[in-house]
Amino acid sequence: MPIISSGVETEMVVRYQTGTTADGSPVFRQKTFSGLKMDVSDEDLYQAAATLFALLEYPLVSVTRNNRFDLAEE
């Protein structure tokens, strides 16, 4: 039984530091931006995150790409 995989959307997950705890450990948060097109390049995705966080007071720690697919029988 062959399975067909169809790309649905891409999610961009950004992780950023919001400060430090009383003992000096970093405090991290993350935000997910969903509904992005599958054909966006990795470079464009990263550049969008970097540009957005350049406007904010929190430093960008990491950018993750999650691709979502629908699977169906052929």
C-alpha positions in Angstrom: 0.0 0.0 0.0 1.9 3.1 -1.2 1.4 6.3 0.8 1.3 9.8 -0.7 2.9 12.6 1.3 1.6 16.1 0.6 3.2 19.2 2.2 0.7 21.3 4.1 2.5 24.0 5.9 5.7 25.1 7.6 6.0 26.3 11.2 8.8 28.6 12.4 9.6 28.1 16.1 11.8 30.8 17.6 13.5 30.5 21.0 14.6 33.6 22.8 16.0 34.7 26.2 13.8 36.9 28.3 16.2 37.5 31.2 17.9 35.6 34.0 16.8 34.0 37.3 18.0 35.3 40.6 20.9 32.8 40.5 22.0 33.9 37.0 20.5 31.1 34.9 19.0 32.2 31.6 15.2 32.2 31.2 14.0 31.1 27.7 10.7 31.3 25.9 9.5 30.2 22.5 7.0 31.3 20.0 5.5 29.4 17.1 4.5 31.0 13.8 2.4 28.7 11.8 0.7 28.7 8.4 3.9 29.5 6.5 4.2 28.2 2.9 6.2 25.0 2.4 8.3 26.5 -0.4 9.9 29.2 1.8 13.7 28.7 1.9 15.6 28.0 5.1 17.6 31.2 4.5 14.4 33.3 4.2 12.9 31.7 7.2 15.9 32.4 9.4 16.3 36.0 8.0 12.6 36.7 8.9 13.2 35.6 12.5 16.5 37.5 12.8 14.8 40.7 11.4 11.9 40.4 13.7 14.1 39.9 16.8 16.3 42.8 15.8 13.3 45.0 16.6 12.7 43.4 20.0 14.6 43.7 23.2 15.1 39.9 23.6 18.0 38.1 22.0 17.2 35.3 19.5 18.6 31.9 20.6 17.5 29.5 17.9 15.2 29.1 15.0 13.6 25.7 14.2 11.6 24.7 11.1 8.7 22.2 11.4 7.2 20.9 8.2 3.8 19.4 8.3 2.6 16.8 5.8 -0.7 15.0 5.1 -0.4 11.3 4.5 -2.9 9.3 2.5 -3.1 6.0 0.8 -2.6 6.0 -3.0 
